[in-house]
Amino acid sequence: MNGAAFWPDGGRLALSLVVNVEEGAEYNIRDGDKGPEMVDELGVPLRRPMRNLSNESNYRYGLNRGAPRVLDLLAGKGVPATFTAAALALERAPDLARRIIADGHEVCAHGHRWVQQYGFDEAREREFIEQAAASIERTCGRRPMGWLSRYLCTENTRRLLIEAGYGYHMDDFSDDQPFWDSIDGRPMLILPYALDTNDMKLWSDPAYTPNDWLDYLIDTFEVLYDEGASEARMMSVGVHLRIIGRPGRIGLLEKFIDHAQARPGVWFATRAAIAEHWAVRNPFPGA
């Protein structure tokens, strides 16, 4: 497959920016959970059944200051992104939901809440998947096309997504281009995600500096861009409002976008646009 002729306008690399919106939908005993959210920039998770008010305020920062910075940057650069949103987060931040849609971005389901679904039985997972779709449709005006779990999915997830009408699935890290999967003869388009280019490393690894992350993004981009001369390639960059939206980090994303926009043939696209283009140019073999 010739990459240079595959993406629109002769593009040689599809670049997918994924903005995770989880703030307000994370674990919290206020919502009936047994304990507080354990993902904490300090790396000191509480295991007692009490509210971690400091960590909650860190998440609120993503909504109060991180979101405007990220959205302003994308608007200024003319870059569309996919906002993988825990549905409840957008219900609780309707102004953010309205701006995401008004700015032309895609909303992808990241669960009904930002909780781990891998322990759900099939009936609970089916309900969880439908709750997310219905909530996002109410908040954003349309059902989500794609799905991303929190960390892990189950053996039932992909089949349940097909039954619920989803068009693509992101819980996969096995390739640098989309591909088809088949469950009981029914197709699901897989848009692989990437953990190594995710800004979560700026929380999880204290030795990983902001410039390390930027350098790694650029190195990844250069290899995929070169390979895109002969093979279809896509690059995923995952960021979080509460992480990349900090004053000392937002410039990293801007520098990376500038680097990518300086190269011809880079198609910044939502994952929905990538999925739709792939399905037309490379239809499911069993269709």
C-alpha positions, 0 to 999 in steps of 0.5 A, a space after each residue: 500500500 502506497 502511503 503517499 497516495 493513501 491519505 487525502 491530498 497525497 498525505 503521507 502521515 495521518 496525525 491524530 491528536 487525542 485529548 482525554 477528558 476524564 476530570 469529574 468522572 474519576 473515582 470518588 466516594 462522593 459518587 459511591 466508589 469505595 475509595 478515591 482516585 488513585 492516579 495522582 501526580 504526586 504518586 502518593 495514592 490514598 487507599 482509605 475511604 476518604 475524599 482526596 480533596 487535593 487530587 480533586 483540585 488537581 483534576 479541576 485544574 484541567 477543566 478550569 485552566 487546562 481545557 481553555 489552553 488546549 482548545 485555544 492552541 488547537 483553534 490557533 493552529 487550525 488542528 482538529 482533535 478527538 476528545 476521548 471523554 468520560 461521558 459524565 465529565 462532559 455532563 458536569 462540564 457542559 460549557 466545555 462540551 459545547 466548545 468542543 463541538 463548536 470548534 469542530 472536534 470529535 467526541 469519542 467515548 472513554 466510558 460513562 465514567 473514568 473507571 475500570 470496566 475490565 471487572 464488569 460482567 457482560 450485562 454491566 459492561 453492555 449497560 456501561 457502553 450504552 450509558 456512555 453513548 446515550 450521555 454523549 448524544 445528549 450532551 454533544 448532539 450525536 452518538 460517539 463513533 469510537 471507544 477507548 476504555 480506561 486501561 483494559 477492556 474485556 473479551 466481550 468489549 468489541 462485540 458489545 461495541 458492534 452491537 451498540 453501533 460503534 464504528 471503531 475501537 482504540 483499545 489496541 497498541 499493535 500497529 501504526 495503521 488502522 486494521 479490521 477485526 471480525 467478531 462473529 463475522 461482523 467488522 470492527 475497525 481498529 484505530 491503534 492507540 499509543 502509550 509511549 507518546 502519551 503525556 501521562 508519562 509526565 505524571 507517572 515517571 518523575 525522571 521523564 522531563 517535558 523536553 524528553 517527551 517533546 524529543 520523543 514525539 519528534 523522533 516518533 514523528 520523523 520515523 513514521 513520516 519517512 515510512 509514510 513515503 511507502 506505507 500508510 502510517 498514522 501517529 497518535 498523540 494522547 494528552 490530558 487537560 490536567 497534564 498538558 494544560 499546565 503553563 510549563 507543558 502547553 508549549 510542548 504541544 505547540 512546538 510539536 504541532 509546529 514541527 509537524 505542520 512544517 512538513 508537507 503531507 501531514 494530515 491532522 485528522 480526527 479519528 472519525 475522519 481517519 476511520 471513514 477514509 480508511 473504510 472507503 479506501 480499504 473496506 472490510 475484506 468480508 464486505 
